Amino acid sequence: MRNTRARTPYRLAMVLTAAATILLGVLAQGASAAPAGPLARAFARAATAHDVPRDLLVALAYAETHLDGHNGAPSASGGYGIMHLVANPTTHTLKKAAELTGRPVATLQKDDAANIAGGAALLRSHADDLGLDATARKDAGRWYPAVAAYANASTPEVARLYADTVYDLLGRGLRAPARDGEIVTVAPREVEAERGAYARTRDLNAQLAAPDYPNAGWVAASSANYTASSRPSAYAIDRIVIHVTQGSYAGTISWFQNPSASVSAHYVVRSSDGAVTQMVRDKDVAWHAGNWSYNTRSVGIEHEGYVSDASWFTDAMYRSSAALTRHIADRYGIPKDRAHIIGHNQVPGATHTDPGPYWDWNRYMQYVTGGSNPAPGKYWVDTHAAAPGHSSPGGTRTGTLNQGTNYVYCRTWGPNVQVGGDYNHWWLKTDLDSGSPWQNQWVSAYYLARWGNDVAKDNSGNDIPNC
């Protein structure tokens, strides 16, 4: 008989020094000694009630949502709450969790403790379907097929990718901040994951190279979710659109393979390590921008995470995505600037807000251009508030430049903008984050965060040149 109990690589001893191991152990003991917060208590209660390993339950939740219930708002694939209980045309785990727990669907959507209980009940139901008895349930490694089933993945390969992510977190341990500041911990441990039939399933972490980007793996989206084409001969490619998935990496890959999704992107980037999966060929038209014209002219890159949670936007993700963007720009002759590398929120007619306020455009564009300075002719500035954009200095309102670090091209003297004792006559030409048109618009230098009245300097203190 084939031995399917494979020792996984998720061992603390293989990735940490002995000193770090001791330190983490001390930290874990200190965390367990401290009074548990409401979220930690909810995980403990749910794990006990449904005889599910507590740490495995936390690791699964963290892989799904980073323990953020998003105030009851659904993910892109219709998942709710910390445990990502799903209600979409093909997956109905939210309804099943309600049946298993006897709690209303609305409660499971919005109440964190109820949602965690629903996720635990659902995970236990998968274990029961697999025949795990009371003894087997005490071994976290035996739950691997149940975790894979929880994913409701489109293929066994994606289910394995999902379960491997959860067991990686379980092995390494985690210290996860919740939205209210509570810290939920999982102590690192050595885990033997019994993959069962998944041991013979293709590992997407070691998948075949993608056809258009050598550093990506390839998983094809459903042909129902994109339009076959022959770009760039059929349509010129002159834009790159940055998205955030509103879901997990494995969940997004699975969703793009679901024929009912009616959505896709060319690439998906993982938060933890920047791994890239291509799902639609560059030559084909992915349905990502919500605007057919922009779909035909752009390449869409999805990034694992949620717009409301900065913890997903790791340096590994920024660097990997920037390398991908640089490759696409070089391949199709796209200028490496914010007029051509845009957020989904900047697509004309967009109803989405991604990549959102926590996406660090300054850092990202520095990685894209390969240096610490903006492209020639652009000057980085900080704005203390969202700045209204205008068609001309003081002219018709056209949109908004979001608060944060932005770039401008030049300045001109114009109508005074004054609030209280603060004022400025300078106007800056720039590209807005929203509005139509959004390129080459004007904002008042009143909104500059670093300098006093009636000046227009970049973040380094240099005068922005006149237009």
Legacy VTK file of the C-alpha trace (Angstrom):
# vtk DataFile Version 3.0
C-alpha trace
ASCII
DATASET POLYDATA
POINTS 467 float
0.000 0.000 0.000
1.240 3.466 -0.857
2.228 5.541 2.150
0.376 8.840 1.743
1.385 10.270 5.118
3.987 12.667 3.744
6.149 14.710 6.082
5.615 18.291 4.964
8.337 20.958 4.905
6.536 23.084 7.482
8.974 22.647 10.385
10.104 25.412 12.641
13.453 23.720 13.199
14.210 23.890 9.485
13.639 27.619 9.174
14.621 29.121 12.538
17.725 29.052 14.668
17.563 27.463 18.103
17.647 30.869 19.757
14.719 32.114 17.696
12.811 28.939 18.534
13.293 29.537 22.252
12.240 33.172 21.862
9.087 32.276 19.989
8.279 29.685 22.629
8.592 32.289 25.359
6.395 34.697 23.415
3.780 32.014 22.859
3.767 31.141 26.565
3.411 34.803 27.431
0.519 35.176 25.026
-1.261 32.139 26.460
-0.791 33.448 29.980
-2.434 36.775 29.139
-6.236 37.018 29.350
-7.763 35.873 26.079
-9.641 38.461 24.030
-13.108 37.922 22.521
-11.798 36.567 19.233
-9.441 34.081 20.903
-12.289 32.972 23.164
-14.540 32.513 20.133
-11.978 30.266 18.450
-11.534 28.244 21.657
-15.290 27.802 22.159
-15.892 26.818 18.525
-12.989 24.365 18.538
-14.241 22.699 21.717
-17.873 22.606 20.633
-17.099 20.937 17.314
-13.982 18.978 18.300
-11.765 20.806 15.801
-8.076 21.597 16.497
-8.093 25.194 17.679
-4.813 26.210 16.050
-5.825 24.660 12.739
-9.069 26.634 12.856
-7.163 29.885 13.454
-4.668 29.131 10.665
-7.513 28.435 8.227
-9.239 31.699 9.176
-6.015 33.652 8.800
-5.382 32.163 5.360
-8.851 33.257 4.311
-9.194 36.751 5.784
-6.339 37.658 8.163
-9.055 37.422 10.861
-10.960 40.392 9.434
-14.731 39.998 9.073
-14.965 43.161 6.929
-18.091 44.302 8.776
-20.237 41.727 7.026
-19.296 42.782 3.492
-18.810 39.860 1.073
-15.610 38.974 -0.727
-15.419 38.996 -4.518
-16.608 35.379 -4.583
-19.421 35.937 -2.054
-17.634 34.860 1.128
-18.667 36.315 4.506
-16.873 36.862 7.765
-13.636 35.689 9.288
-14.221 32.094 8.127
-15.270 33.130 4.580
-18.615 31.341 4.505
-19.711 31.500 0.873
-23.012 32.236 -0.821
-22.695 32.314 -4.608
-24.423 30.489 -7.493
-22.289 27.359 -7.118
-21.170 27.321 -3.460
-23.501 27.494 -0.458
-21.368 27.002 2.627
-22.971 29.976 4.395
-26.351 28.269 4.203
-24.895 24.935 5.296
-23.150 26.544 8.270
-26.470 28.097 9.289
-28.112 24.671 9.131
-25.308 23.032 11.133
-25.317 25.654 13.897
-29.006 26.613 13.925
-28.064 30.287 13.613
-29.568 32.733 11.108
-27.622 33.465 7.941
-27.628 37.191 8.756
-25.960 36.482 12.112
-23.284 34.329 10.522
-22.553 37.109 8.028
-21.912 39.839 10.577
-21.180 38.350 14.005
-17.547 37.214 14.342
-18.157 34.592 17.037
-21.105 33.098 15.179
-19.126 33.075 11.939
-16.223 31.249 13.608
-18.651 28.692 15.052
-20.125 28.232 11.581
-16.693 27.665 10.080
-15.810 25.137 12.779
-19.057 23.255 12.226
-18.439 23.200 8.502
-14.878 21.932 8.905
-16.094 19.227 11.298
-18.735 18.145 8.777
-15.983 17.569 6.205
-14.066 15.520 8.767
-17.171 13.431 9.436
-17.639 12.871 5.709
-14.061 11.569 5.602
-14.666 9.251 8.540
-12.293 10.859 11.056
-13.020 9.326 14.479
-12.338 10.950 17.849
-8.758 9.691 17.954
-7.958 10.847 14.434
-9.460 14.282 15.112
-6.829 14.921 17.796
-4.075 14.806 15.122
-4.039 18.083 13.167
-2.231 16.395 10.288
-5.162 14.037 9.681
-7.431 17.011 8.892
-5.644 17.862 5.631
-8.366 16.458 3.276
-11.043 18.204 5.346
-9.205 21.525 5.017
-8.890 20.934 1.266
-12.643 20.250 1.104
-13.349 23.489 3.017
-11.832 25.403 0.084
-14.652 24.350 -2.276
-11.958 24.617 -4.918
-12.495 24.316 -8.632
-9.890 21.546 -8.995
-7.919 19.174 -6.741
-4.780 21.181 -7.583
-6.282 24.380 -6.185
-7.619 22.493 -3.151
-4.078 21.290 -2.439
-2.715 24.829 -2.871
-5.287 26.037 -0.332
-4.578 23.299 2.223
-0.809 23.695 1.851
-1.192 27.389 2.697
-3.115 26.577 5.879
-0.602 23.944 6.988
2.295 26.265 6.226
0.762 28.805 8.630
0.097 26.111 11.214
3.705 24.932 11.060
5.302 28.383 11.192
2.903 29.775 13.768
1.378 33.217 13.636
0.733 36.293 15.694
-2.269 37.944 14.099
-3.688 41.347 15.048
-7.463 41.621 14.815
-9.196 44.854 13.853
-9.855 45.856 17.478
-6.186 45.415 18.397
-6.518 41.958 19.947
-3.633 39.601 19.127
-4.484 35.987 18.309
-1.556 33.571 18.376
-0.712 30.115 17.126
2.493 28.588 18.475
4.803 27.140 15.796
4.920 23.373 15.605
6.171 20.478 13.561
3.258 19.076 11.542
2.920 15.938 9.492
0.178 16.580 6.947
-1.532 13.443 5.753
-2.492 14.483 2.245
-4.139 11.241 1.230
-5.148 11.393 -2.433
-3.795 14.959 -2.614
-0.261 13.557 -2.346
-0.662 12.512 -5.982
-2.171 15.863 -7.059
-0.066 18.342 -9.027
1.544 20.924 -6.744
0.757 24.416 -8.049
3.656 25.761 -5.976
5.901 23.846 -8.397
3.784 24.238 -11.498
4.640 24.568 -15.160
5.923 27.968 -16.261
3.385 30.439 -17.596
3.393 31.137 -21.335
4.011 34.896 -21.090
5.970 35.483 -17.867
8.737 33.026 -16.981
8.530 33.669 -13.229
4.827 32.753 -13.044
3.011 29.449 -12.894
0.123 28.664 -15.216
-3.453 27.835 -14.216
-6.019 28.508 -16.923
-9.136 30.508 -16.121
-12.450 29.181 -17.378
-12.927 30.042 -21.039
-16.332 31.426 -19.988
-14.556 34.238 -18.114
-12.480 35.888 -20.853
-12.501 36.605 -24.585
-10.040 34.838 -26.868
-8.132 37.330 -29.001
-4.847 37.993 -30.780
-3.472 41.029 -28.998
-1.521 43.176 -29.618
-2.384 42.846 -33.322
-6.143 42.860 -32.621
-5.914 45.516 -29.878
-2.909 47.558 -28.778
-1.853 46.930 -25.163
-1.009 50.252 -23.502
-2.245 49.961 -19.895
-1.590 47.831 -16.831
-4.405 47.783 -14.252
-3.676 47.021 -10.593
-6.382 45.190 -8.625
-6.896 43.717 -5.162
-8.714 40.394 -5.106
-11.025 40.901 -2.104
-10.220 37.302 -1.284
-7.416 34.793 -0.890
-4.911 33.681 -3.524
-6.242 30.129 -3.814
-9.827 31.367 -3.607
-9.266 33.835 -6.437
-7.670 31.203 -8.654
-10.626 28.936 -7.979
-13.123 31.747 -8.659
-11.560 32.574 -12.023
-11.923 28.902 -12.936
-15.622 28.989 -12.044
-17.690 29.482 -15.257
-20.326 31.460 -13.341
-17.826 34.094 -12.148
-17.858 36.176 -15.361
-14.571 37.725 -14.260
-10.861 37.045 -14.630
-7.455 38.690 -14.686
-4.249 37.870 -16.488
-2.199 37.415 -13.296
-2.714 36.803 -9.554
0.002 37.664 -6.990
0.259 36.044 -3.541
0.735 38.153 -0.415
3.110 36.009 1.637
5.902 35.461 -0.887
4.910 37.236 -4.110
4.237 34.020 -6.042
2.565 34.747 -9.394
0.022 32.671 -11.297
-0.986 33.553 -14.850
-4.573 32.621 -15.690
-5.278 34.382 -19.013
-2.810 34.740 -21.872
-1.669 38.306 -22.562
-3.034 37.948 -26.082
-6.548 37.308 -24.739
-8.941 39.839 -23.202
-9.449 39.223 -19.488
-12.641 40.585 -17.928
-11.137 42.601 -15.111
-11.670 46.336 -15.629
-15.471 46.554 -15.842
-14.986 48.545 -19.046
-14.713 46.736 -22.391
-12.438 49.351 -23.939
-10.021 49.082 -21.017
-10.243 45.310 -21.028
-9.102 45.244 -24.648
-6.156 47.591 -24.090
-4.843 46.421 -20.704
-3.258 43.627 -18.724
-4.893 43.039 -15.335
-2.925 42.049 -12.222
-4.814 40.888 -9.122
-3.177 41.027 -5.681
-4.271 38.785 -2.828
-5.969 40.653 -0.015
-8.603 43.216 0.860
-8.519 46.963 0.226
-9.380 47.713 3.867
-6.491 45.724 5.366
-2.899 46.871 4.829
-1.461 43.648 6.285
-1.844 41.878 2.932
0.441 44.321 1.057
3.853 42.863 1.839
7.176 43.961 0.439
7.474 40.561 -1.256
4.197 41.218 -3.038
5.224 44.734 -4.119
8.593 43.600 -5.456
7.212 40.577 -7.297
4.325 42.496 -8.822
6.607 45.365 -9.820
8.918 42.923 -11.605
5.893 41.524 -13.453
4.687 45.009 -14.356
8.157 45.963 -15.582
8.236 42.819 -17.761
4.820 43.596 -19.270
5.720 47.247 -19.850
8.968 46.326 -21.595
7.301 43.656 -23.701
4.583 45.943 -25.060
6.343 49.316 -24.931
4.155 50.709 -22.141
5.594 53.776 -20.362
6.398 53.043 -16.723
4.365 55.861 -15.233
1.072 56.397 -13.441
-0.655 57.473 -16.625
-0.241 53.930 -17.961
0.016 51.863 -14.759
-3.256 52.582 -13.016
-5.542 51.326 -10.270
-8.890 49.722 -10.981
-10.457 52.778 -9.365
-9.005 54.933 -12.162
-10.686 53.060 -14.997
-13.371 55.311 -16.521
-16.745 54.399 -15.082
-15.213 52.191 -12.381
-17.345 51.318 -9.376
-14.462 49.569 -7.581
-12.068 51.288 -5.166
-9.098 48.918 -5.425
-6.236 48.934 -4.867
-7.460 51.262 -2.114
-5.897 53.710 0.338
-3.327 51.286 1.774
-1.695 50.452 -1.549
1.678 52.230 -1.533
1.927 53.651 -5.042
5.123 55.499 -4.204
6.991 52.341 -3.189
5.437 50.308 -5.987
6.405 52.725 -8.738
9.939 52.991 -7.348
10.223 49.218 -7.686
8.731 49.337 -11.180
11.146 51.994 -12.406
14.070 50.387 -10.578
15.072 53.426 -8.557
14.163 55.712 -5.708
13.202 58.665 -7.884
10.141 59.199 -10.073
10.420 59.226 -13.832
11.864 62.426 -15.337
9.418 65.302 -15.266
7.532 64.022 -12.205
7.776 65.278 -8.643
6.552 63.398 -5.572
4.357 65.344 -3.163
2.359 64.456 -0.032
-1.208 65.693 0.348
-2.746 66.105 3.803
-6.257 65.450 2.481
-7.995 64.333 -0.686
-7.540 67.167 -3.211
-10.314 68.158 -5.636
-9.179 68.036 -9.249
-10.088 70.702 -11.794
-9.965 71.035 -15.571
-7.937 74.241 -15.197
-6.693 76.213 -12.170
-9.918 77.000 -10.341
-12.007 75.654 -13.238
-14.596 72.873 -13.517
-14.377 70.101 -10.923
-13.295 66.835 -12.602
-12.357 64.347 -9.875
-10.140 63.628 -6.873
-6.469 63.124 -6.046
-6.448 60.791 -3.023
-4.699 61.732 0.200
-1.160 60.362 0.421
1.957 60.389 -1.737
1.315 61.393 -5.348
3.240 62.883 -8.222
2.777 66.137 -10.117
4.306 67.478 -13.319
4.576 71.229 -12.883
2.961 74.298 -11.293
1.297 77.504 -12.395
0.120 80.636 -10.530
-3.665 80.743 -10.264
-6.689 81.618 -8.137
-6.070 81.666 -4.394
-7.402 78.769 -2.312
-7.726 79.650 1.367
-9.171 77.969 4.454
-8.699 79.922 7.664
-5.137 81.194 7.753
-3.854 78.665 5.198
-3.720 79.655 1.545
-1.942 78.978 -1.742
-1.913 80.541 -5.228
-0.042 77.663 -6.872
-1.819 74.977 -8.895
-0.247 71.642 -9.796
-0.773 69.628 -12.969
-1.183 65.911 -12.216
-3.157 62.728 -12.891
-6.159 62.152 -10.640
-7.051 58.912 -8.865
-10.695 59.198 -9.914
-12.805 61.284 -12.237
-13.155 61.881 -15.948
-10.901 62.978 -17.432
-8.287 62.078 -14.816
-5.069 62.869 -16.710
-3.389 66.299 -16.800
-5.769 67.904 -14.336
-5.130 70.588 -11.736
-5.123 70.555 -7.928
-4.390 73.388 -5.539
-1.020 73.298 -3.772
-2.990 74.258 -0.664
-3.262 70.485 -0.052
0.521 69.931 0.126
1.320 68.449 3.523
4.962 69.415 4.113
5.281 73.132 3.394
3.975 76.492 4.556
1.742 79.019 2.869
2.052 79.947 -0.787
4.833 77.547 -1.812
4.795 74.503 -4.102
7.724 72.200 -3.362
8.206 68.475 -3.802
8.873 66.153 -0.858
12.624 66.826 -1.062
12.093 70.567 -0.684
12.776 71.395 -4.346
10.677 73.966 -6.153
8.324 72.266 -8.587
9.068 73.806 -12.003
6.626 76.134 -13.683
4.486 74.718 -16.472
LINES 1 468
467 0 1 2 3 4 5 6 7 8 9 10 11 12 13 14 15 16 17 18 19 20 21 22 23 24 25 26 27 28 29 30 31 32 33 34 35 36 37 38 39 40 41 42 43 44 45 46 47 48 49 50 51 52 53 54 55 56 57 58 59 60 61 62 63 64 65 66 67 68 69 70 71 72 73 74 75 76 77 78 79 80 81 82 83 84 85 86 87 88 89 90 91 92 93 94 95 96 97 98 99 100 101 102 103 104 105 106 107 108 109 110 111 112 113 114 115 116 117 118 119 120 121 122 123 124 125 126 127 128 129 130 131 132 133 134 135 136 137 138 139 140 141 142 143 144 145 146 147 148 149 150 151 152 153 154 155 156 157 158 159 160 161 162 163 164 165 166 167 168 169 170 171 172 173 174 175 176 177 178 179 180 181 182 183 184 185 186 187 188 189 190 191 192 193 194 195 196 197 198 199 200 201 202 203 204 205 206 207 208 209 210 211 212 213 214 215 216 217 218 219 220 221 222 223 224 225 226 227 228 229 230 231 232 233 234 235 236 237 238 239 240 241 242 243 244 245 246 247 248 249 250 251 252 253 254 255 256 257 258 259 260 261 262 263 264 265 266 267 268 269 270 271 272 273 274 275 276 277 278 279 280 281 282 283 284 285 286 287 288 289 290 291 292 293 294 295 296 297 298 299 300 301 302 303 304 305 306 307 308 309 310 311 312 313 314 315 316 317 318 319 320 321 322 323 324 325 326 327 328 329 330 331 332 333 334 335 336 337 338 339 340 341 342 343 344 345 346 347 348 349 350 351 352 353 354 355 356 357 358 359 360 361 362 363 364 365 366 367 368 369 370 371 372 373 374 375 376 377 378 379 380 381 382 383 384 385 386 387 388 389 390 391 392 393 394 395 396 397 398 399 400 401 402 403 404 405 406 407 408 409 410 411 412 413 414 415 416 417 418 419 420 421 422 423 424 425 426 427 428 429 430 431 432 433 434 435 436 437 438 439 440 441 442 443 444 445 446 447 448 449 450 451 452 453 454 455 456 457 458 459 460 461 462 463 464 465 466
